[in-house]
Amino acid sequence: MADSNFSLPPLCERISYTNYFVRAVYLMILGLFFSLLSHRIRHMSEYDTVWRVAFFCETCFSLVCLLITCLKWSPADTKPYPDRLDERVHDLPLVDMFVPTADPVREPPIMVVNTVLSLLAVNYPANKLACYVSDDGCSPLTYFSLKEASKFAKIWVPFCKKYNIRVRAPFRYFLNPISDATEGSEFSKDWETTKREYQKLSRKVEDATGDSHLLDVEDDFEAFSNTKPNDHSTIVKVVWEKKGGVGDEKEVPHIVYISREKRPNYVHHHKCGAMNFLARVSGLMTNAPYILNVDCDMYANDADVVRQAMCVFLQNSMNSNHCAFVQYPQDFYDSNTDQIVVLQSYFGRGIAGIQGPIYIGSGCVHTRRVMYGLSPDDLEVNGSLSSVATKAAQEVGHCHYEYQTSWGNTIGWLYDSVAEDLNTSIEIHSRGWTSSYISPDTPAFLGSMPEGVPEALLQQRRWATGWIEILFNKQSPLRGMFCKKIRFRQRLAYLCTIACLRSIPELIYCLLPAYCLLHNSALFPKGTYLGITITLVGMHCFYTLWEFMSLGYSVQSWLVSQSVWRIVATSSWLFSIFDITLKLLGISETVFRITIKTVPAGPSQGEDDGPNSDSRKFEFDGSLHFFPGTFIVLVNLAALAVFSVGLQRSSYSHGEGGSGLAEACGCVLVVMLFLPFVMGLFEKGKYGIPLSTLSKAGFLAVLFVVFSV
């Protein structure tokens, strides 16, 4: 427990960031929006329908801007001091680590293994840790890989702790050669031995992946016989049990493999259901008071990550009962993820300055009793596993176990949305709990984004679908605005996550300049208010550019991000609205789509290299995700062509004037934002727009031009 001596320095401190210049910029942008909307209202009767449509779109944008301003108004985060932990805490608490996986093809076992190995090697007493891997795919390959990883862990964990290795995921650590080591030294020999053993592990997993018959020779795999991913009994196997340890550097924490029962006629709630099963099984086995939840593709990049979270929970100068969870930002070792890192940096700190950050599904340390109300004192905890608990774990994994219980309703990870993280987070904050945000200089966790643009858009669609779902369930931020313990600004912050609804006005606004050029009608105000519009766009651009550059990213990175968000908004987010509409109409249910993840090879893009602004080439496939962008580009190019030769309508019935240079510049800006689609018109193969997509979008673009003219 924590020491009662208040004279010692604190384990952590909350840091607030107040930037009055940034606040002034927010208010100026809002003021410009208000001026523009006021002008449109005053002159509504003088212009045609375009003016009203533009007013609707700009009203949506101003509301989103208002929510973002509210969110970013008082940013904060928590700075932990893990070096002070040993002198303040005599007995560190137990921590259970959860790693869910669901598909050995889309989520390769070697990637899962690296995540597990990085967690086993963190700077925390091994006798205080247990790692639980949930395999929703019921794959013998995943179990085999964990067994082999447990053998390698007996080499990897002592090696990392002996030499204080910074990167503790082997696939990343061994990308670089030895530096600053004398040939023939003890470290050099240990490094070569450890790398050789990891290569053996990788080959074994690769061979087993290519030939599943290799697994049949093991008697331990009998439980996987005659099983299917969606039809099998509960499997709980203790891969490695640490017995009688004291937490020294040579020990390896518990490793437990579980796969809950699945039957075709039962709803299993995807990742959310797996997390609840993990909570029940771990509660029977080790029942640690804290739970670290990490996705299978997010490895621990900072060895002190658990100790940092404990600094928050064990700080005796704060009300430790008040913090429900500690959230770390998601960082990535891929390229083309700069926009997500920047978004998290400002949104994460912004929400942390209110009631606390939102739980984002990974890289989070939870308090168990907050998740399901069970005090750690209710069961005896001795850090060991028991055969009795293992038998009981079979019972809590049955499909019918949760029937007519509070699991998924008020206990554990909540159902009724594919965005179980956001759903659960709202419920926790609604009960009055706070949370803490830690953003260390060395990223706590590093992961990979789905490989290729099609998979990335699919992931964005799943996220957006889950965010919108929450609007219509009992956790909706729109319900009970003042009757729950969630703070008003925190509720507004949650509403920011449904900004994906702006995809409809964004799509419309991308087409309005083209329509106005073809129809010869005015979209933008004339005179002074045209200057206000230009100033508004300019201030937004310069402010977002400042956000990128202040974090060390380049202008090129910012340009790419502006294009990415427009493409995401008019594709993934747009189709997520269709998904929710079909669900509300009872036509179909939302689908939890697992994206393909890979373990990349090649030169390291380590943290010391600085932010990577390189972007991979834009890829296309035949999915509908690329239809809106292709249509937008064709329409705007056609409008520019018609305008350049003066073929647009020569008369108009409303307003003070027709289209002009301002509308043409709007078309140019849209084309620049969708530049990957322009380039896709001339590329071949996977970098070119498929002919089927191009023909459909072209046909619709012709109809649009004819209708407009």
C-alpha positions, 0 to 999 in steps of 0.5 A: 500500500502507499506510504502515509508520509506526505512529505515525500514528493508526489507520484504524479501531478496534473498539468494544465495547458492554458493558451490564450492565443489559441483560445482567441483563434477559436473565438475568432473562427466562431465569430467568422462563422456567425458573421457568415451565417448571419449574412446568409440569413439576411439575404436568404430571399435574394438567392436561389436554393443553393444559398439555403443548402450552403446555409445548412452545411455551414451551420453544421460545420459551425456546430462541429467547430463549437463542439471542438472549441469546447473540447479543446478549451482547457487541455491537461494531462497527467505526468507520472514519476515512476522513479518515485514509486519504489520509495513510496509503495512497499507492495505493488498491486497485481495487474491482469493484462488482457490481449484479445484476438479473433482471426489468425489470418487477419491478425497473424499469431506472430503479431499477437506473440510480439504484443504478449512478449512486450507485456511480459517484459515490462518493468514490473514484478513478474509475480504481480502480473498475469497475461490473458490472451482471448482467442475468439477464433479458437485457433490451435495455431494461436495457442501453439504460438503462445506455447512457443512464445512462453519458452522464448519468454524465459530468454527474452524477459531476463535479457530485456531487464538485464540490459534495460532494453528500450523496445521490448517487442522482439520484431521491432527490436531486432530490426536494427543491428547492435549499436555501441557494443564491443564485439565479443562482449557479454551483451553482444553474445546475449544479443546474438543468442536471443536473436537466434532464438527469436528467429527459431520462434518465428520459423516455428510459427511460420511453419505451423501457419503453412502446415496445420498438420504439424499441430496434430502431433501434440496431445495438448491440442485435443481440445481443438479437434472438430471445432469451428471459429463460431461453434466450439466449447470453452477452452481455458489453458494455462500456458505458463504458470509462475509458481512461488516467485518473488518477482525477480528479473528472471521470472516470467508472469502467468500466461493463460489462453482462453477461448469462450464458447461460441454457438451459431444461434447465440449472439456473442457480442464480438470483442466486447463479449470477449473482454467480459469473459476475460474479466470473469476468468481473470477474476476467478484466477488472479483477480488483480485489482487493475486490468491492462487492456491492449489490442493484439497489434499494440505492443508495449513500447515503454517498459514503465507503462504499468508503473506509470499508471500505478503512479496515478492509482496509488497517489495518496495526495489524490482521491484514488477511489475517484479515478476509474481508468488511465488512458494512453494515446494510441501511437503507430509505427506505420507511415500515413498515421500522422493525422491520427496522432495529431488528432489524439494529441489535442483531443486527448488532452482536451477531454482530459481537462474536463472529466477525463479522457475517453476510453479508446479500446486499447492502451488503458489500465482499468480499475476492476471494481469500477468495471463490475463492482467487485472489490478485490478484497472479496476474493482471496488473492495470492498471485497463483492459479488454481485448478479449481478456478480453471474448472470454474472458468469453463462455466463462466464461458458458456454462451448462456452464462450472461443471460438475464444478468447485468453483464454487458448492460451495467457491468463490464464492457457494454454491448449495443454498439460495435464501439464498445470502448466509447459506450463503456466510457460514457457509462463510467463517466455518467456514474461520476468517475473521472479518468486520467490521461498519460502521454509520455515522451516515449509512446507507451504503446505502438501499433500498426494501422490496417495495411492499404487504403481499402482496409483503413477505410473499412476500419474508419467505417466500423468506428463511425458506425459504432459512434453513431450507434451510441446516439440511439442507445441508453448511453447516448450523450443526448439523453439525461443531459442534466440528470446524470453525474457526467459533466456538461462539457464532458457530454459535449466532448462525447458528442464530438465523436459523432462529428462523422455525421457531418459527412452528408453536409461535407459531401454536399459542400464538395459538390456545390461549387461545381453545381454553381459553376454549371448553373451559373449561380452564386455560392459565396457572398460578394464584397466584404463577406467574400473576404470573411469567407476567405479569412475563415478558410485561411484561419482554419488552414493556418491553425491546423497547420500550426497544430501539425508543425508544433508536434514536429510534422511537415507541411506535406504531412498536413496537406496529406491529412487534409486530403485523408479526412475529406476522403474518409468523411465522404466515404467511410463516414457516409456509408456508416450512416447507411449502416445505421439507417438499415439497422434502425429500419430493422433491415440488417444489423451492424457488422463487426469487420476485422481489418487485416493487420500485418507485421512489417519488415524492413528498416525500423522507423523508431522513435528516434527517427522523428515523425515520419511524413512519408505517405504510401501510395494511394490504393484502390479496389472495387468497393463502394468506398471509392465511388463518392470520391471518384464522383466528386472529382469527375463533377468538379473537373467537368465544371472547371472545363465548362467554366473555362470555355464559358458554356455554363448557363447564361441566365439566372433568376435570383440573386445579385450575380452568377458564379465567378472566380470564387466558385471556380477556386472552390472547385480547384480546392475540392480537386486538390483535396481529392488529388489521390483520385485525380492521380488514380484516373491515370494510374494502373493496377491497384493504384488506379481507379477500377473501371467499374467504379469509374464507369458508374461514377462517370455515368452519375457525373454526366447526369449531374452536369445535365441536371445542373445546366 
